[in-house]
Amino acid sequence: MLIGDVARRSGVSARMLRHYDSLGLVRPTGRTGAGYREYSSEDIRRIFHIESLRSLGLSLREVGRALDDPDFAPSELVDDLIRQTRERIAAETELLTRLRRIGAAEPAGWQEVLQIVALLHALGSKSAGTRQRAALSSVEEVPVPAEALAEAVLSEADPNVAGALRWALAQSGGGGLALLAEGLGAPVAEVRRRAVQAIAEIPEDEATAVLHDALRNPDIVVRRYAALALGPRGAADAIPTLIDMIVEEANDVDAADALSTLASRPALADQIATGLIDCLTHGAVEPSARRRLTQALADIPGTTPTRALEDLSRDEDRAVALTATYILELRNGR
């Protein structure tokens, strides 16, 4: 078969076949009566073998070794190709993500595109100051897509930069919330903490709904941050977690403040008071926890906490009794 026929049937151009010939990869073994080189069936089979190996990403030099070197072991080369392919996919995925984010920002012109690209690069800078300036600029100048901010905040270790990123996200109107919600289930505890902190600063109803779900998160730190954020939002389902925080001395002052805010709603004041009292009367609660629970009753309005404080003023634990007495005097305006 002549070179033109081989090119048509194999899909390999005549120019490439001549290149294979020059490299010694496929040399036609036959000759026609007129002296033209002619490809045999074995030559054509080798051409298809070459194309198959090239489709895996092998260079022509590697293809020649694979076909002609009897000692050639493919495993090492295949492992290397797998590594290269993964790196290429990661790079292409990163590029695709960047392009999507630029598109989401709906730039009006190339100048805005360049500004967005510069800010995205700055968010990935090794300099904390550069990252912080980029976070602030994302609100004051050309908006960076919220997904980029969310991704940055999930990986940010510097507290100042993280604060700027959370602030920028809060200004985005709930953007990036889906990515943050995914972060609540991340295998790394620090990522989960960053996610719930960022969600807590987003005031939109969608963020509140995610925080309600976070109260059932297996990670106790996530549950606590969610409860602290939900207290000022009037969420009654945060009450048990907030009371547990007081008992366990985990951000107990903030938890007591959140309960006080919730208790401004008459419908919740008795529920909070009852929860605190139940813990106070529980025999397994440490003396120090009982004192914190007594202090938490101070800002809960209504007759239920007042009666409980009167009983506690006669408590066997002198510190609890003195605390309750002092709170009662304040409540009575003394």
C-alpha positions as CSV (number, residue, x, y, z in Angstrom):
1,M,0.0,0.0,0.0
2,L,1.4,3.4,-1.0
3,I,1.8,6.3,1.4
4,G,-1.3,8.1,0.1
5,D,-3.5,5.1,0.6
6,V,-2.1,4.5,4.1
7,A,-2.7,8.2,5.0
8,R,-6.3,8.0,3.9
9,R,-7.0,4.7,5.7
10,S,-5.1,5.3,8.9
11,G,-5.9,9.0,9.4
12,V,-2.2,9.7,9.8
13,S,-1.1,12.4,7.4
14,A,1.5,11.6,4.7
15,R,3.7,14.3,6.2
16,M,3.6,12.5,9.6
17,L,4.3,9.2,8.0
18,R,7.4,10.6,6.3
19,H,8.4,11.9,9.8
20,Y,8.0,8.5,11.3
21,D,10.1,7.1,8.4
22,S,12.9,9.7,9.1
23,L,12.9,8.7,12.8
24,G,13.0,5.1,12.0
25,L,9.7,4.4,13.7
26,V,8.0,3.0,10.6
27,R,9.9,2.3,7.4
28,P,8.0,0.8,4.5
29,T,9.5,-2.6,3.9
30,G,8.3,-3.2,0.3
31,R,8.9,-1.7,-3.1
32,T,6.6,-1.4,-6.1
33,G,7.7,-2.3,-9.6
34,A,8.3,1.4,-10.2
35,G,10.5,1.7,-7.2
36,Y,8.1,3.4,-4.8
37,R,8.1,2.4,-1.2
38,E,5.2,0.2,-0.2
39,Y,3.8,-0.4,3.3
40,S,3.1,-4.0,4.3
41,S,0.3,-5.2,6.6
42,E,2.9,-5.4,9.4
43,D,3.9,-1.8,8.8
44,I,0.3,-0.6,8.9
45,R,-0.2,-2.5,12.1
46,R,2.9,-0.8,13.6
47,I,1.4,2.6,12.6
48,F,-1.7,1.8,14.6
49,H,0.4,0.7,17.6
50,I,2.3,4.0,17.4
51,E,-1.0,6.0,17.4
52,S,-2.4,4.0,20.3
53,L,0.7,4.7,22.4
54,R,0.7,8.4,21.4
55,S,-2.9,8.7,22.6
56,L,-1.7,7.8,26.1
57,G,0.6,10.8,26.0
58,L,3.9,9.1,25.2
59,S,6.5,11.0,23.2
60,L,7.7,9.6,19.9
61,R,11.0,8.7,21.6
62,E,9.1,6.8,24.3
63,V,7.0,5.1,21.6
64,G,10.1,3.9,19.9
65,R,11.4,2.4,23.1
66,A,8.1,0.8,24.0
67,L,8.0,-1.0,20.6
68,D,11.6,-1.9,20.0
69,D,13.3,-2.3,23.4
70,P,12.6,-5.8,24.8
71,D,13.7,-4.8,28.2
72,F,11.3,-1.8,28.3
73,A,9.1,-1.9,31.4
74,P,5.9,0.1,31.0
75,S,4.9,0.4,34.7
76,E,7.3,3.3,35.6
77,L,6.4,5.2,32.5
78,V,2.7,4.7,33.1
79,D,3.0,5.9,36.7
80,D,4.8,9.0,35.4
81,L,2.1,9.6,32.8
82,I,-0.5,9.3,35.5
83,R,1.3,11.9,37.6
84,Q,1.7,14.3,34.6
85,T,-2.0,13.9,33.7
86,R,-3.1,14.6,37.2
87,E,-1.0,17.8,37.3
88,R,-2.4,18.8,33.9
89,I,-6.0,18.2,35.1
90,A,-5.3,20.2,38.3
91,A,-3.9,23.1,36.3
92,E,-6.8,23.0,33.8
93,T,-9.3,22.8,36.6
94,E,-7.7,25.8,38.3
95,L,-7.9,27.7,35.0
96,L,-11.5,26.8,34.5
97,T,-12.4,27.9,38.0
98,R,-10.6,31.2,37.5
99,L,-12.4,31.8,34.2
100,R,-15.8,31.0,35.7
101,R,-15.2,33.4,38.5
102,I,-14.2,36.1,36.1
103,G,-17.3,35.4,34.2
104,A,-19.5,35.6,37.3
105,A,-18.1,39.1,38.0
106,E,-19.6,40.2,34.7
107,P,-16.7,42.5,33.9
108,A,-17.6,45.5,31.6
109,G,-14.3,45.5,29.8
110,W,-10.8,44.1,29.7
111,Q,-9.6,46.6,32.2
112,E,-12.0,45.1,34.8
113,V,-10.9,41.6,33.8
114,L,-7.3,42.5,34.4
115,Q,-8.2,44.0,37.8
116,I,-10.1,40.8,38.8
117,V,-7.2,38.6,37.7
118,A,-4.8,40.8,39.8
119,L,-7.0,40.5,42.9
120,L,-7.4,36.7,42.4
121,H,-3.6,36.4,42.3
122,A,-3.3,38.7,45.3
123,L,-5.6,36.4,47.3
124,G,-3.2,33.6,46.7
125,S,-0.1,35.6,47.6
126,K,2.4,34.4,50.3
127,S,2.2,37.9,51.9
128,A,-0.5,38.2,54.5
129,G,-0.6,42.0,53.9
130,T,-1.2,41.5,50.2
131,R,-4.0,39.0,50.9
132,Q,-5.6,41.4,53.4
133,R,-5.5,44.3,50.9
134,A,-7.0,42.1,48.2
135,A,-9.9,41.1,50.5
136,L,-10.6,44.8,51.3
137,S,-10.2,45.8,47.7
138,S,-12.7,43.2,46.6
139,V,-15.4,45.3,48.1
140,E,-14.1,48.8,47.5
141,E,-12.9,48.4,43.9
142,V,-13.7,45.7,41.4
143,P,-15.8,42.9,43.1
144,V,-14.2,39.5,43.3
145,P,-16.6,36.6,42.9
146,A,-17.8,35.5,46.3
147,E,-16.8,31.9,45.6
148,A,-13.1,33.0,45.4
149,L,-13.5,34.8,48.8
150,A,-15.1,31.7,50.3
151,E,-12.3,29.5,49.1
152,A,-9.7,31.9,50.4
153,V,-11.3,32.2,53.8
154,L,-11.5,28.4,54.2
155,S,-7.7,28.2,53.7
156,E,-6.7,31.4,55.5
157,A,-4.6,30.9,58.7
158,D,-3.8,34.5,59.4
159,P,-6.5,35.9,61.8
160,N,-6.3,39.4,60.4
161,V,-6.6,38.3,56.8
162,A,-9.4,35.9,57.7
163,G,-11.3,38.7,59.4
164,A,-11.0,40.9,56.2
165,L,-12.2,38.0,54.1
166,R,-15.2,37.3,56.3
167,W,-16.1,40.9,56.2
168,A,-15.9,41.0,52.4
169,L,-18.0,37.9,52.2
170,A,-20.6,39.4,54.5
171,Q,-20.8,42.3,52.0
172,S,-21.5,40.0,49.1
173,G,-25.1,39.3,50.1
174,G,-24.7,35.6,50.8
175,G,-22.4,34.8,47.9
176,G,-20.2,31.8,48.4
177,L,-22.5,30.3,51.0
178,A,-22.8,27.0,49.2
179,L,-19.0,26.6,49.3
180,L,-18.9,27.5,53.0
181,A,-21.7,25.1,53.8
182,E,-19.6,22.3,52.1
183,G,-16.7,23.4,54.4
184,L,-18.8,22.4,57.5
185,G,-18.3,18.8,56.4
186,A,-14.6,19.1,55.6
187,P,-12.3,16.4,57.1
188,V,-10.0,19.1,58.6
189,A,-11.4,20.6,61.9
190,E,-9.7,24.0,61.2
191,V,-11.5,24.3,57.9
192,R,-14.9,23.5,59.6
193,R,-14.2,26.2,62.1
194,R,-13.3,28.8,59.5
195,A,-16.5,27.9,57.5
196,V,-18.9,28.3,60.5
197,Q,-17.2,31.6,61.5
198,A,-17.7,33.0,58.0
199,I,-21.3,31.8,57.8
200,A,-22.0,33.4,61.2
201,E,-21.1,36.8,59.8
202,I,-23.4,36.6,56.9
203,P,-26.8,38.2,57.9
204,E,-28.9,36.8,55.1
205,D,-31.7,34.3,55.9
206,E,-30.0,31.6,53.8
207,A,-27.0,31.8,56.2
208,T,-29.3,31.5,59.2
209,A,-30.8,28.3,57.7
210,V,-27.3,26.8,57.3
211,L,-26.5,27.7,60.9
212,H,-29.7,25.9,62.1
213,D,-28.4,22.8,60.3
214,A,-25.0,23.3,61.8
215,L,-26.5,22.8,65.3
216,R,-26.6,19.1,64.4
217,N,-23.0,19.0,63.1
218,P,-20.9,16.2,64.6
219,D,-18.2,18.7,65.4
220,I,-18.9,20.3,68.8
221,V,-16.9,23.4,67.8
222,V,-19.1,24.0,64.8
223,R,-22.3,23.5,66.9
224,R,-21.0,26.1,69.4
225,Y,-20.2,28.8,66.9
226,A,-23.5,28.2,65.2
227,A,-25.3,28.6,68.5
228,L,-23.5,31.8,69.4
229,A,-24.5,33.2,66.0
230,L,-28.1,32.1,66.2
231,G,-28.7,33.5,69.7
232,P,-28.9,37.1,68.4
233,R,-31.1,35.9,65.6
234,G,-33.7,34.6,68.0
235,A,-33.3,30.9,67.3
236,A,-34.7,28.9,70.2
237,D,-33.0,25.7,69.0
238,A,-29.7,27.2,70.0
239,I,-30.7,27.3,73.7
240,P,-29.5,23.8,74.7
241,T,-26.1,24.2,73.1
242,L,-25.7,27.6,74.7
243,I,-26.5,26.2,78.2
244,D,-24.1,23.3,77.6
245,M,-21.4,25.9,76.8
246,I,-21.9,27.6,80.2
247,V,-21.7,24.2,81.9
248,E,-18.5,23.3,80.1
249,E,-17.0,26.8,80.4
250,A,-16.6,27.0,76.6
251,N,-17.1,30.7,75.6
252,D,-19.4,30.8,78.6
253,V,-19.6,34.6,78.8
254,D,-20.6,34.8,75.1
255,A,-23.1,32.0,75.6
256,A,-24.7,33.8,78.6
257,D,-24.9,37.0,76.5
258,A,-26.6,35.1,73.7
259,L,-29.1,33.6,76.2
260,S,-29.8,37.1,77.5
261,T,-30.5,38.3,74.0
262,L,-32.9,35.4,73.4
263,A,-34.6,36.0,76.8
264,S,-35.7,39.4,75.6
265,R,-38.4,37.4,73.9
266,P,-41.0,36.6,76.6
267,A,-41.9,33.3,74.9
268,L,-38.3,32.1,75.3
269,A,-37.4,33.5,78.8
270,D,-39.1,30.8,80.7
271,Q,-37.7,28.1,78.4
272,I,-34.1,29.4,79.1
273,A,-34.7,29.8,82.8
274,T,-36.0,26.2,83.0
275,G,-33.0,24.9,81.2
276,L,-30.6,26.7,83.4
277,I,-32.4,25.5,86.6
278,D,-32.5,21.9,85.4
279,C,-28.8,22.0,85.0
280,L,-28.4,23.6,88.5
281,T,-30.3,20.8,90.1
282,H,-28.4,18.1,88.3
283,G,-26.2,16.3,90.7
284,A,-23.4,15.7,88.2
285,V,-22.8,19.4,87.6
286,E,-19.5,20.7,89.0
287,P,-19.6,23.4,91.7
288,S,-17.9,25.9,89.3
289,A,-20.5,25.2,86.6
290,R,-23.3,25.8,89.1
291,R,-21.8,29.2,89.9
292,R,-21.7,30.1,86.1
293,L,-25.3,28.9,85.7
294,T,-26.4,31.0,88.6
295,Q,-24.7,34.0,87.1
296,A,-26.4,33.3,83.8
297,L,-29.8,33.6,85.5
298,A,-29.1,37.3,86.3
299,D,-30.1,38.5,82.8
300,I,-33.1,36.3,82.4
301,P,-36.3,38.2,83.2
302,G,-39.4,36.8,84.8
303,T,-40.7,35.2,88.0
304,T,-39.2,31.7,87.2
305,P,-35.5,32.8,87.5
306,T,-36.4,35.1,90.4
307,R,-37.8,32.1,92.4
308,A,-34.9,30.0,91.5
309,L,-32.5,32.7,92.7
310,E,-34.3,32.9,96.0
311,D,-33.9,29.2,96.4
312,L,-30.2,29.4,95.4
313,S,-29.6,32.2,98.0
314,R,-30.0,29.4,100.6
315,D,-27.8,26.9,98.6
316,E,-25.3,24.7,100.5
317,D,-22.6,26.0,98.2
318,R,-21.7,29.3,99.8
319,A,-20.3,30.8,96.5
320,V,-23.6,29.9,94.7
321,A,-25.7,31.4,97.6
322,L,-23.7,34.6,97.7
323,T,-23.9,35.0,93.9
324,A,-27.7,34.4,94.0
325,T,-28.1,36.9,96.8
326,Y,-26.2,39.6,95.0
327,I,-28.2,39.1,91.8
328,L,-31.4,39.3,93.8
329,E,-30.4,42.6,95.3
330,L,-29.6,43.9,91.8
331,R,-33.0,42.7,90.5
332,N,-34.7,44.4,93.5
333,G,-32.9,47.6,92.9
334,R,-31.0,47.6,96.1
